[in-house]
């Protein structure tokens, strides 16, 4: 692959990042697809292409890469501005916690009102879940959120004092990689040196590369990234060789994201529906788990599985969960986020992540 230093930095012009917006939708729908297959396989021993039997499908790996890419791409220029560090973190808290808390509390309430659905949650689990501390959270499908929030804390420190925290972060990355490759003996699994943290930071690396270099053959990069995912999926089905699947998923996600971001250096047109799904991606991320379980329960009670079959049942559950999550975005997340931004920032003009993605500098 030929690499050239960019004659003109991406930052020098304003343009719409429509393909990046679509990648947000792809990432979260990919995660949803993995979760619905796990639920159907657990409940009915049915899944598509054995997805429900795999440890991971690669959806969350692509999600981590997209997360790191977007944050670095949009906010790296704020490094060294301590005031912007506070602003960045407050915006992330406003975006993440209100909707997450709402659905967590609704899940707790449902377990109390309908004890046959789930056992009561312990106080310790409730506190850890509400604070997104490392645990198996009450909203099981949001287990990755603790890694995302940890990354936000690290990135806030980077914006605040880059000269101090950049070498610390770099040393932490090196140690984590050496532990993952078993160059350094690893005892147990540590949240702080987990490969999931590295995957988000690899997304930052892709953003750094695309901001400073131009890559030829972006279509080939996209094909290679997709081929990497396909190769791991085939291996998952036929068990051809022993693979460290997170590493291969991560490499494939980086290559794919590099190709997508290169394509986005020119003005593109994408369907409005996909752009909207990108906007609604966080609501889909938070709400899809409860909605999937709710609609599966309804289908069971109405005996629709036997009437229309598992394939059409799963297809309808996916569609209903996505539509319901989009309604959550329109009716809850968007107005709630706008209101809280107005309260916290007192009418100060603040660029949202959505706006920054659509028109990036």
C-alpha positions in Angstrom: 0.0 0.0 0.0 1.5 3.4 -1.0 1.5 6.0 1.6 1.9 9.7 0.8 2.2 12.7 3.1 -0.9 14.7 2.6 -0.3 17.8 0.4 -3.2 19.4 2.2 -4.3 18.3 5.6 -7.9 17.2 6.1 -8.1 19.8 8.8 -7.6 22.7 6.4 -11.0 22.4 4.8 -14.6 21.9 6.0 -16.4 18.9 4.7 -19.1 16.4 5.6 -18.0 13.1 7.1 -21.0 11.1 5.7 -19.2 7.8 5.4 -18.0 8.1 9.0 -21.6 8.8 10.0 -22.7 5.6 8.2 -19.9 3.6 9.9 -21.5 4.5 13.3 -24.7 2.9 12.1 -22.9 -0.1 10.8 -21.0 -0.6 14.0 -24.0 -0.5 16.3 -26.2 -2.6 14.0 -23.4 -5.1 13.9 -23.4 -5.3 17.7 -27.2 -5.7 17.7 -27.0 -8.5 15.2 -24.6 -10.4 17.4 -26.8 -9.9 20.5 -30.0 -11.0 18.9 -28.4 -14.2 17.6 -27.1 -15.0 21.1 -30.6 -14.5 22.6 -32.2 -16.7 19.9 -29.6 -19.4 20.3 -29.8 -19.4 24.1 -33.6 -19.5 24.0 -34.4 -21.6 20.9 -31.1 -23.1 19.7 -31.5 -21.1 16.5 -29.2 -18.5 15.0 -27.9 -17.2 11.7 -24.6 -18.6 10.4 -23.8 -19.9 13.9 -23.4 -16.3 15.1 -25.0 -17.1 18.5 -22.4 -19.7 19.2 -19.3 -17.5 18.7 -17.6 -15.8 21.6 -17.6 -12.5 19.6 -18.7 -11.5 16.1 -16.4 -8.6 15.6 -19.2 -6.0 16.0 -17.9 -4.6 19.3 -14.4 -4.5 17.9 -15.5 -2.3 15.0 -17.6 -0.3 17.5 -14.5 0.3 19.6 -12.4 1.4 16.6 -15.1 3.8 15.4 -15.4 5.3 18.9 -11.6 6.0 19.1 -11.5 7.3 15.6 -14.3 9.8 16.0 -13.1 11.2 19.3 -9.5 11.7 18.2 -10.5 13.0 14.8 -12.8 15.7 16.2 -11.0 16.6 19.5 -7.3 16.1 19.0 -6.8 19.8 18.2 -8.0 20.7 21.7 -5.0 19.1 23.3 -3.3 21.5 25.7 -6.4 23.6 26.4 -7.4 22.8 30.0 -10.8 24.5 29.6 -11.6 22.3 26.7 -10.8 19.2 28.7 -13.6 20.0 31.2 -16.0 20.8 28.3 -15.1 17.6 26.6 -15.8 15.5 29.6 -19.0 17.2 30.6 -20.3 16.7 27.0 -19.5 13.0 27.2 -21.2 12.7 30.6 -24.3 14.5 29.3 -24.4 12.2 26.3 -23.7 8.9 28.1 -25.3 8.8 31.5 -28.9 10.2 31.4 -30.2 7.7 28.8 -28.1 4.9 30.3 -29.4 5.6 33.8 -33.0 5.8 32.6 -32.9 2.3 31.0 -30.9 0.8 33.9 -33.5 2.1 36.3 -36.4 0.8 34.1 -34.7 -2.6 34.1 -34.4 -2.6 37.9 -38.0 -1.6 38.2 -39.1 -4.4 35.8 -37.2 -6.9 37.9 -39.1 -5.8 41.0 -42.5 -5.5 39.4 -42.1 -8.8 37.4 -39.8 -11.0 39.5 -40.3 -13.9 37.1 -38.3 -12.0 34.5 -35.1 -11.8 36.6 -33.8 -12.0 40.1 -33.5 -8.8 42.2 -30.2 -7.0 41.6 -27.8 -6.5 44.5 -27.0 -3.0 45.8 -23.3 -3.5 44.8 -24.2 -4.4 41.2 -26.6 -1.4 41.0 -23.9 1.1 42.1 -21.3 -0.4 39.8 -23.7 -0.4 36.9 -24.8 3.1 37.4 -21.2 4.4 37.6 -20.2 2.2 34.6 -17.5 0.5 36.7 -16.0 -2.8 35.5 -18.6 -5.4 36.0 -21.3 -7.4 34.2 -23.8 -4.5 34.2 -27.6 -4.7 34.7 -28.0 -3.8 31.0 -25.9 -6.7 29.8 -25.6 -5.5 26.2 -23.8 -2.3 27.5 -20.8 -4.1 29.0 -18.5 -2.2 26.6 -19.6 1.1 28.0 -17.1 0.9 30.9 -14.2 0.7 28.4 -15.6 3.7 26.5 -15.9 5.8 29.7 -12.4 4.8 30.7 -11.2 6.0 27.4 -13.0 9.3 27.8 -11.2 9.8 31.1 -7.8 9.1 29.5 -8.6 11.4 26.6 -9.7 14.1 29.0 -6.3 13.9 30.7 -4.6 14.0 27.3 -6.5 17.2 26.4 -5.7 18.7 29.8 -1.9 18.1 29.9 -0.7 16.4 26.8 3.0 16.8 27.6 2.5 14.9 30.9 -0.1 12.3 29.9 1.1 11.5 26.4 4.2 9.5 27.6 2.2 7.9 30.4 -0.5 6.8 27.9 2.2 5.5 25.5 3.9 3.5 28.2 0.6 2.0 29.2 -0.1 1.0 25.6 3.2 -0.7 25.3 2.7 -2.7 28.5 -0.8 -3.7 27.5 0.4 -4.9 24.1 3.3 -6.9 25.6 0.8 -8.5 28.1 -1.6 -9.3 25.2 1.2 -10.9 23.2 2.3 -12.7 26.4 5.8 -11.3 26.2 5.2 -10.2 29.8 3.6 -12.9 32.0 -0.1 -12.2 32.5 -1.8 -13.2 35.7 -5.6 -13.1 35.3 -7.5 -10.5 33.4 -7.1 -6.9 34.3 -9.6 -4.3 33.1 -6.9 -1.6 32.8 -4.7 -3.7 30.4 -7.6 -5.3 28.5 -7.3 -5.5 24.8 -10.6 -3.7 24.5 -8.9 -0.5 25.7 -6.3 -0.9 23.0 -8.9 -1.3 20.3 -10.3 2.1 21.1 -6.8 3.6 21.0 -6.1 1.9 17.7 -9.1 3.8 16.3 -7.3 7.0 17.5 -4.2 5.8 15.5 -6.3 5.4 12.4 -7.6 8.9 12.8 -4.1 10.3 13.3 -3.0 8.5 10.1 -5.9 9.8 8.0 -5.4 13.3 9.3 -1.8 13.4 8.3 -1.5 11.1 5.3 -3.3 10.1 2.1 -3.7 6.5 1.2 -4.1 5.3 -2.3 -6.4 2.4 -3.2 -9.0 3.2 -0.5 -11.4 0.7 -2.1 -8.8 -2.0 -1.7 -8.4 -1.2 2.0 -12.2 -1.5 2.5 -12.1 -4.9 0.6 -9.2 -6.1 2.7 -10.9 -5.1 5.9 -14.1 -6.9 5.0 -12.1 -9.9 3.8 -10.5 -10.0 7.3 -13.8 -10.2 9.0 -15.0 -12.8 6.5 -11.9 -14.9 7.1 -12.5 -14.9 10.9 -16.2 -15.8 10.5 -15.3 -18.7 8.2 -12.8 -19.9 10.8 -15.3 -19.6 13.5 -17.7 -21.9 11.6 -15.2 -24.5 10.4 -12.5 -24.2 13.2 -9.7 -24.3 10.7 -6.9 -22.8 12.8 -6.5 -21.4 16.3 -6.9 -17.6 16.1 -6.8 -14.7 18.6 -10.0 -13.4 17.2 -10.0 -10.0 18.9 -6.6 -9.2 17.4 -7.7 -10.1 13.9 -11.0 -8.3 14.3 -9.2 -5.2 15.4 -6.7 -5.3 12.5 -9.6 -5.8 10.1 -11.5 -2.9 11.7 -8.5 -0.6 11.4 -8.0 -1.4 7.8 -11.7 -1.0 7.0 -11.9 2.3 8.9 -8.8 3.6 7.1 -10.4 2.9 3.8 -13.7 4.5 4.8 -12.0 7.6 6.1 -10.0 8.0 2.9 -13.2 7.7 0.9 -14.7 10.5 3.1 -12.0 13.0 2.0 -14.3 13.7 -1.0 -17.8 14.9 -0.8 -20.2 11.9 -0.8 -23.9 11.2 -0.8 -25.4 8.6 1.5 -29.0 7.6 2.1 -30.7 9.8 4.7 -31.9 6.7 6.5 -28.3 5.5 7.1 -27.3 9.0 8.2 -30.2 9.1 10.7 -29.2 5.7 12.1 -25.7 7.1 12.7 -27.3 9.9 14.7 -29.5 7.4 16.6 -26.6 5.0 17.2 -26.2 5.7 20.9 -29.9 5.2 21.5 -29.8 1.9 19.6 -26.7 0.9 21.6 -28.5 1.5 25.0 -32.0 0.4 24.2 -31.6 -2.5 21.8 -30.9 -5.1 24.5 -34.1 -4.5 26.5 -36.2 -4.1 23.3 -34.8 -7.4 21.9 -35.7 -9.2 25.1 -39.2 -7.6 25.3 -40.1 -8.4 21.7 -38.8 -12.0 22.0 -41.0 -12.4 25.1 -44.0 -11.0 23.3 -43.4 -13.4 20.3 -43.2 -16.3 22.7 -46.4 -15.4 24.5 -48.3 -15.0 21.2 -46.7 -18.2 19.9 -45.6 -16.3 16.8 -42.3 -18.4 16.6 -44.4 -21.4 15.7 -46.6 -19.5 13.3 -44.1 -17.7 11.2 -40.9 -19.5 12.0 -37.6 -18.4 13.6 -36.1 -16.7 10.6 -39.0 -14.2 10.1 -39.4 -13.9 13.9 -35.8 -12.9 14.3 -36.1 -10.5 11.3 -39.2 -8.8 12.8 -37.6 -8.6 16.3 -34.5 -6.9 14.8 -36.7 -4.4 12.9 -38.9 -3.7 15.9 -35.9 -3.2 18.2 -34.3 -0.8 15.7 -37.5 1.2 15.1 -38.2 1.4 18.9 -34.6 2.5 19.6 -34.9 5.3 16.9 -38.1 6.5 18.7 -36.1 6.6 21.9 -33.6 8.9 20.1 -36.3 11.2 18.8 -38.4 11.3 21.9 -35.9 11.0 24.7 -32.2 11.2 23.9 -32.2 14.2 21.5 -34.5 16.5 23.6 -32.9 15.4 26.9 -29.4 16.0 25.6 -30.3 19.4 24.1 -31.9 20.5 27.4 -29.0 19.4 29.5 -26.5 21.1 27.3 -28.4 24.3 27.6 -28.5 24.0 31.4 -24.8 23.0 31.9 -23.3 25.4 29.3 -25.8 28.3 29.9 -26.5 28.8 26.2 -22.8 28.8 25.2 -22.4 27.6 21.7 -21.0 24.1 22.0 -20.3 21.9 19.0 -22.0 18.5 19.4 -20.4 15.3 18.3 -23.2 14.9 15.7 -22.5 18.3 14.2 -18.8 17.8 14.3 -19.0 14.6 12.4 -21.3 16.1 9.7 -19.1 19.2 9.2 -15.6 18.5 10.4 -12.5 20.7 10.3 
